[in-house]
Amino acid sequence: MKPASRIKAIIEILESSQISRVPLNKCVGDYMRVRRYIGSKDRSYIAESVYSITRAHARLGWWLERTKTPDTPRTRVVGWIVLGEHADEKRLNDLFDSSKYAPETLGDEELAFARKILGESLMRKDMSEAVRVECPPDHEALLRTRFGNAFAEEMTAMLEPATLDLRVNTFLADKEKVMNYLEADGVKVSECKLCPWALRCGNKAYLSHTKAFSKGWIEIQDEGSQLIAWLCDAQPGMQVLDYCAGAGGKTLALASAMQRKGRVVAMDTDERRLENGRKRYKKAGLADIIEVRALLDERNKKWMKRQKGKFDIVLIDAPCSGSGTWRRNPDMRWQTYGPALDELIVIQAQILDSAWKCVKPGGKLVYATCSLFSAENENQIAHFLDEHPEFEVSPIDENLELGSPYMQLSPAHHGTDGFFTAILRRKD
């Protein structure tokens, strides 16, 4: 593609995202899926530019408001090319030249905007702190309470793209073997500091072309997400319920830790995602101990009633705001695609109230979110414990430096997405 065609693609994706109200990753994926003629380098540039523009949402908006320019996908792209890529007016006109597969020529208002910001920086000292760190106004008070004096540091860390982390399937291969195979295929990795299963890619990796991926030795999974499964401490022979399993990332981690001995039941309201997980379980060599049960199936509702006190571990990876994943999903700062926060809090409480019954005396109830908001995390647990004195907090070891009594991860301090995990023990 010529450079101007790339810019047109970026504008079209941003326009689609604005109209369709679906997550940005889906907009990018749908756009690329029906345009297979776009080469890999072009795809990479387009996707990275779309995400960079979205990560600069508040700052670009500040400049548009300051210059009294209409806020459109086109003007945001113009702003990014000038402020983010430091292009001059000639370069800008070359990219907007109305040629075939190129954007229309800049209008008078768009050109006036470009001239006003030429030579300026994306970041300005006279911006408010919240704008500089891309903090949504609706969540600023919650996040300032959560982070205190570290607010700016924590929010700035979430402006960086997420790392590419891998989980080693220790049932099929040990970490050293996996690292050697990945290195042989040109993928540079290093051991992560927090989770013993985790590797971090040091370069842009095409994992589908590696032997380790094709053999089921690795899964893509953020180190923080892996830590949730690791803290469950699932042992061979245990009975484990993954109550909000989704596509099965943590289900696989649990089954691998159990060395394919015992039983893991994966449940979720999304039957399609659950079924898609079956291929992953088989590839990983762990399908034999994993049962898949859709929560909305009437037969499984009856089955649940018979599971009181049956499981050593019940993991609830609860639906949440996803605020801890903003560095990889920057659009979620500004757009809610599912239930609002107050609705999510009710849903989380309902899930806790349904799942705790399955924990046997002496067993563990593990509650986790990828949220930074106290209302979804420690407040939710405090409410649950008030209602259920038969449970007590099992504090996470302070020496792990993950937070205690609960795990509370953040990009700034742990290099992971933002995660919360509480381990509760049902008293004997």
C-alpha positions, 0 to 999 in steps of 0.5 A: 500500500502507498502511505496515503492508502494506509492513512485512509484505512486508519480513518475508515477504522476509526469511523467504523469504531465510532459508528458500530460501538464494538471493541476496537480490536474487533473493528480492526480485525473485521476491517483486515479480514475482508481485505486480505490483499493488505500486506503484513507490514501495512497491517502492522502500521495501520493497527499500531497507528489506530491504537496510538491515536486511541491512546492519545484520545484526551490529548488530541481532544484537548488540541481540537477543543483549544483550536475550536476544530470539529472533533472527527476521525479525520481531524484526529488523524491529522492531529496525530500525523502532525503532533505524534509523527511530526509531519510538516504541511507538505507531508500532510498534503501528500497523504491527503491528495484525493488520489485513488485509495487516498483520503480526500484533500484537506478542507480549509478547516482541517488545514487551518487546524494543521497549521495551528499545531505545526511545531507543537508537541502532543503533550503540553504543560498547560494540560490538566494532569488527567488529560496528560495521563489520559484519565477519563473524567468519570473514573478520575475520583476512583483512580485517585483514591486507588493510587493516591500520590502514585496516580500520575505514575500509574496512569502514565504506565498504562499509556504504554502498549502491553507486553507479549507474555507466554505461559509455558504448558508445564505438562508437555514441556519445561521452561528451558526446553520451550525457551530453546525452541523459541530462540531457534525459531527467532523469538527472543524471550526472557523469564518473567519475574513474578510467575514461574510459568511465564515468559516475555517476548523481547521482539515482535513475534509470529508465534503461529510459525513456531514449533512451541506454539504448534505443539501446544507448549505455550499460550499467550497470556499476560503474566498477571493473568497467569498469577491468578491461576498460580495463586490458586495452587491447584494440585494433582488430583484436586476437584476445581471449578472455573466458574467464569472460564470464558475461552479457557485461558485459566482453565488450561493453566489450572489443568497444566498445574494439576499435571492432567490428574484430577478434574477441572470443570469449565463453566460460563454463560457464553456457550460459544466461547466455552466450546471454542476452548475445547480445541485448545484443551486438546492441543495442550494435551489436557482435554481428558480432565476438563469438563465443559458446562454451559451455565445457562443450560437447564441440565447444568443448572440442575447439576450445579445444585448437586455440587454443594461442598464438592470442590477444592477450589472454585475460581471466579474470574468475574466479569468486570470493567476491564480497567486494568487492561487499558494499556492493551484496550485503550478504547475501553477508557472512553467507551463501555461495551457491556454493563455499567459499573454499578450493574457489574457490581450487582452481577459480581455479587450474584456470581459470588452468591451462586458459586461459594456453595460449591466450595468444600470445607477447607477449600478455597474460593478465589475471586479475581478481576482485571479491574482497578476499582475498589468497588469491584475488588476489596469492597466486593469481598468485604460485603461477601465476608459480612454475609458469609462468616463461614469464609475467611481471608487467606492472605497472600504472602507479603514476600511475593510483593504482589500485595497482601492480603489481596493481590493487586497488580499494576503496570507501573509496579509489576509490569503486568495488566491491573489485576485483583485476586482474593483467596478465601478459605471456607472454614472446616 
